[in-house]
Amino acid sequence: MKVLVTDYAWPSLDVEREMLAEVGAELVAAETGDEEELIRLAPDCQAILTCWKRVTPAVLDAAPGCLVVGRYGVGLDNIAVDHATGLGIAVTNVPDFCVDEVSEHALALMLALVRKVVGFAAQTRAGSWDNAALGSMHRLRGQTIGLVGCGRIGQATAAKARAFGMEAIALTRSGRALPDGIEQAASLDDLLERADVVSLHVPHTPETEGMIGEEELRRMKPSAFLINTSRGALVDQTALARALSERWIAGAGLDVLRAEPPDPDDPLLGLDTAIVTPHASFYSEESTADLQRRGARCVLDILRGEVPETVVNPEVLERPNLRMTVGNDGA
């Protein structure tokens, strides 16, 4: 058996290789992860593991023996899940991956903006020493963080923000009950108008594409900050660059962009009021090791004929064309 790895963000695949060797599976690591290469490699593979590269309908069609597509992470916007379901292919992910890391990064971006850390550091590096040069600052205690999306990461972000004395409001797509201490916002407009910090924690879907645009940015307070550690496509970056340049809002902390890496001429990179990090919020040594093990475990379970801990398209298990056979020993 062969497992195609489209891409990965860690030094080696030794963890996956050792685990999948239990069923005699060989890893095939793509060099570029481009669609053309994946289509060429897919026909001989019984499973696909992917981090950020796109597993398109064409890639899935080229893999008649593929039983499972496993996502290294939470989001599924790079996998054609509906097409996989139609073909009888299970799709897995690691839903509680990097909760601590992303929530910590969101708070780090918030603190850096509120306390003007980057500006002060640049100033002192240049030989200046002026703690009043960057204008007024305000304490976090008593301010409001608004969470657009309040799943595992959103809730962890709220808990950490509340430790600083902040109030928390949230908008959820499901309308499910929120933990104590987080108020349900009446609408996105309500959240944007009330929040001092707006932090995005929703997946990229057709419904959330560009959900923060000019109209939404104009609803935010001039003193407010926007934080995005979710997906770059949630934000209209042209509108955001204008909002920062014209001071509609006070600043933005972004770990994700529409194009990664961005064009060197991207205006957001040249703005003092924007902090941009290179999609690093997921990373820690601990989270990466956990991701490798659990991502590979889901694939291993299916190759053994077992249902893994997470199947994001559970309806596939009832389809007559389901490719995996529960109870199969992987032979």
ChimeraX attribute file (.defattr): number of C-alpha atoms within 10 A of each C-alpha:
attribute: neighborCount
match mode: 1-to-1
recipient: residues
	/A:1	17
	/A:2	20
	/A:3	28
	/A:4	24
	/A:5	25
	/A:6	25
	/A:7	19
	/A:8	18
	/A:9	11
	/A:10	11
	/A:11	6
	/A:12	9
	/A:13	14
	/A:14	11
	/A:15	12
	/A:16	23
	/A:17	17
	/A:18	14
	/A:19	17
	/A:20	22
	/A:21	13
	/A:22	10
	/A:23	15
	/A:24	15
	/A:25	21
	/A:26	16
	/A:27	22
	/A:28	18
	/A:29	17
	/A:30	15
	/A:31	11
	/A:32	12
	/A:33	22
	/A:34	14
	/A:35	17
	/A:36	11
	/A:37	14
	/A:38	27
	/A:39	18
	/A:40	12
	/A:41	22
	/A:42	24
	/A:43	18
	/A:44	17
	/A:45	23
	/A:46	23
	/A:47	27
	/A:48	26
	/A:49	29
	/A:50	22
	/A:51	22
	/A:52	19
	/A:53	18
	/A:54	19
	/A:55	27
	/A:56	18
	/A:57	16
	/A:58	14
	/A:59	22
	/A:60	24
	/A:61	16
	/A:62	18
	/A:63	20
	/A:64	16
	/A:65	19
	/A:66	26
	/A:67	25
	/A:68	26
	/A:69	28
	/A:70	28
	/A:71	27
	/A:72	26
	/A:73	22
	/A:74	15
	/A:75	19
	/A:76	22
	/A:77	15
	/A:78	15
	/A:79	23
	/A:80	18
	/A:81	22
	/A:82	14
	/A:83	15
	/A:84	23
	/A:85	20
	/A:86	14
	/A:87	20
	/A:88	23
	/A:89	27
	/A:90	30
	/A:91	28
	/A:92	27
	/A:93	27
	/A:94	22
	/A:95	16
	/A:96	13
	/A:97	21
	/A:98	23
	/A:99	19
	/A:100	19
	/A:101	20
	/A:102	24
	/A:103	25
	/A:104	19
	/A:105	23
	/A:106	27
	/A:107	19
	/A:108	14
	/A:109	25
	/A:110	25
	/A:111	14
	/A:112	16
	/A:113	23
	/A:114	20
	/A:115	17
	/A:116	17
	/A:117	13
	/A:118	14
	/A:119	16
	/A:120	19
	/A:121	12
	/A:122	11
	/A:123	16
	/A:124	12
	/A:125	10
	/A:126	9
	/A:127	8
	/A:128	12
	/A:129	12
	/A:130	10
	/A:131	11
	/A:132	9
	/A:133	11
	/A:134	12
	/A:135	7
	/A:136	10
	/A:137	12
	/A:138	10
	/A:139	11
	/A:140	20
	/A:141	13
	/A:142	14
	/A:143	19
	/A:144	22
	/A:145	29
	/A:146	31
	/A:147	31
	/A:148	23
	/A:149	20
	/A:150	28
	/A:151	19
	/A:152	16
	/A:153	26
	/A:154	23
	/A:155	21
	/A:156	18
	/A:157	26
	/A:158	26
	/A:159	19
	/A:160	16
	/A:161	23
	/A:162	20
	/A:163	10
	/A:164	13
	/A:165	15
	/A:166	20
	/A:167	22
	/A:168	24
	/A:169	24
	/A:170	26
	/A:171	24
	/A:172	20
	/A:173	10
	/A:174	9
	/A:175	9
	/A:176	11
	/A:177	10
	/A:178	16
	/A:179	12
	/A:180	6
	/A:181	12
	/A:182	21
	/A:183	15
	/A:184	20
	/A:185	19
	/A:186	11
	/A:187	13
	/A:188	18
	/A:189	13
	/A:190	16
	/A:191	24
	/A:192	25
	/A:193	18
	/A:194	19
	/A:195	24
	/A:196	25
	/A:197	28
	/A:198	25
	/A:199	30
	/A:200	23
	/A:201	27
	/A:202	23
	/A:203	18
	/A:204	19
	/A:205	14
	/A:206	11
	/A:207	9
	/A:208	14
	/A:209	16
	/A:210	16
	/A:211	16
	/A:212	21
	/A:213	17
	/A:214	18
	/A:215	11
	/A:216	16
	/A:217	24
	/A:218	18
	/A:219	17
	/A:220	24
	/A:221	17
	/A:222	16
	/A:223	16
	/A:224	22
	/A:225	26
	/A:226	28
	/A:227	25
	/A:228	24
	/A:229	25
	/A:230	25
	/A:231	23
	/A:232	20
	/A:233	20
	/A:234	25
	/A:235	24
	/A:236	18
	/A:237	20
	/A:238	13
	/A:239	17
	/A:240	25
	/A:241	21
	/A:242	16
	/A:243	20
	/A:244	21
	/A:245	18
	/A:246	10
	/A:247	14
	/A:248	19
	/A:249	23
	/A:250	22
	/A:251	27
	/A:252	28
	/A:253	25
	/A:254	25
	/A:255	23
	/A:256	24
	/A:257	23
	/A:258	13
	/A:259	10
	/A:260	10
	/A:261	10
	/A:262	14
	/A:263	9
	/A:264	9
	/A:265	8
	/A:266	13
	/A:267	16
	/A:268	23
	/A:269	16
	/A:270	13
	/A:271	15
	/A:272	14
	/A:273	22
	/A:274	25
	/A:275	20
	/A:276	18
	/A:277	16
	/A:278	12
	/A:279	17
	/A:280	13
	/A:281	22
	/A:282	20
	/A:283	17
	/A:284	14
	/A:285	8
	/A:286	10
	/A:287	16
	/A:288	18
	/A:289	14
	/A:290	15
	/A:291	19
	/A:292	20
	/A:293	15
	/A:294	23
	/A:295	24
	/A:296	23
	/A:297	18
	/A:298	25
	/A:299	31
	/A:300	25
	/A:301	18
	/A:302	25
	/A:303	28
	/A:304	19
	/A:305	18
	/A:306	18
	/A:307	20
	/A:308	18
	/A:309	14
	/A:310	17
	/A:311	19
	/A:312	17
	/A:313	16
	/A:314	14
	/A:315	13
	/A:316	22
	/A:317	19
	/A:318	9
	/A:319	14
	/A:320	8
	/A:321	13
	/A:322	18
	/A:323	20
	/A:324	24
	/A:325	16
	/A:326	16
	/A:327	11
	/A:328	12
	/A:329	13
	/A:330	18
	/A:331	9
